């Protein structure tokens, strides 16, 4: 009888130890695919929009404390001022919502300030660059990083 109780207790522990722990996770991210820089723009500001899918599997509300963004130049077509691998740290960026309810999902909406420079479009060769965008999200459940599943392309003259 004691042997049977010991086996049942061990089996119960195994079941409890192997069941997944509820967690908070960032599951997917995307950014605006393309931005046409205006002709003759010189460091002209624009907003890059991103979304992050978040899943809160915990029993507590998770606060989004801050979001930062890093853009890394992945490829160039034509002439470009920067080189592949150059990085632009946008620093802290605006986001909403500020919380994700327990046992729910939410889409975080991110606005990343950026800028572009372009020649005049008439008679000049166009160029473009693709950027990989990585966002770092600080939450009450810990720190997370996620890279957008698509690249952000800037088109210029």
N, C-alpha and C positions, 0 to 999 in steps of 0.2 A: 504494500500500500504506500509506504514511504517512497519507494522507487517510482511509482506511478505519479505521485504528487511532484516529485523532483522533475520528472520528464515534462509534465504539464507546465510547471513553472518555467522551465527552460524554453519550452515552445512559446509561451506567452511573452517572455523577454525577447526572443528572436523576432516575433511578430511586431512588437512595439519598437524595437531597435531598427527594424528595416522599413517601417512606414515613413513616407516622406514628411519632412518638417515643413510646415507652411512657411512660405517665404515671400518676399517682395522681389520682383524682377522687372527689368526692362527687356522687352521681347523683340522689338523691331523699331527702326528709325528710318526716316526719309527726309530729304531736303528738296527745295525747289530745284527742278532739273536744269533750267536755263535762265540766264539773265542777259538781255541785250543792253550793253553799255551804250548810252547816248553818244552820238557823234560829237567830237571835240570836247568830251568830258575830261576834266582834270581832277582826279581823286574824288569823283562824285559819289556821295553816300547813297546807299540803298539798303533795304532790309531783305535779308535772306530768311525764309521761313522754313522751319523744321517741325516734324512731329515725332514723338516717341510714344510707343505703346507701353503702358505700365500695367503690371498685374500684381495686386496686393492679395496674397493668399493668407495673410495673417488675420488675427482677430482684432487688431488695433489699426486705427487710422495712421497712415504714414504721411508725414510732412515733407514736402519738397522744400529744402532749405536754400539751395542755390544751384544754378546751372552755368557752366562755362563751356566755351566752344573753341575748337582748334581746327583751322582749315589748312590742309597740306596739299601743295601743288602736286598733282599726280601725273599730268601729261600736258603737253603744249602742241598746238597746231599753228604754224606760222611764227611770226616774231612775238616775243613776250618779254616784259620787263624783268620778271623773276625766273628762277631756274626750278626745274623739277626737284622736289624735296623741300623747297622753301616753305616756311610755316607762317601763318597769320594767327596769332592768339587774340581772339575777340574778347577774352576776359569774361566777366560776368555778363550774362544776357538775360533778357526778360522772358518770363515763362508763365503759364497758367495751365491747370489749376495749381493751387498751393498745397492741396492734400489729395490723397487717394483713399477712399473709404475702405473699411475692412471687407475682405472677401469680394472684391470688385476689380474692375479694370477701368482705366482712364487713358485718354490720349493727351499727353502733354504737348502744348503748343509753344514753340520756342521762336523768338525773334532775334536774329543775329545781325548786328550792324556790320556792314561791309562797305567797300568803295571800289570804284573802277576808273580807269583812265583809257581814253580811246582817241584815235585820230579822227579826222573827218571821214565820213563814209564815201563821199564822192571821189571815185578814181583811185582809192587806196586799197591795198590788199587787206583782206580781213584776217583776223587771227582769233584764236580761242584757247582757253585753258580749262582743264577739269580739276576740281578740288575734291579731295576726300574730307568729309566733315565728321569729327569725333566730338561727342558731347560728354562731359563729366557732370554727373548729377549727385549732389550731396543730399541725403535724406535722413530722416530720423531712424531709418532701418539700416543705414550704412552708406558707403560711397560706391557709385556704379559708373561705368564707362560704356558707351555704345557708339559704334560708327554707323553712319547712315548707309543703308543698303544700296543707294544710288549716289552718283557723283553730282556736284554742282558745276555747271559749265558757264563760263563768262565769255560772251561773244563781243568782239570789238572790231573796229576798222583797222 
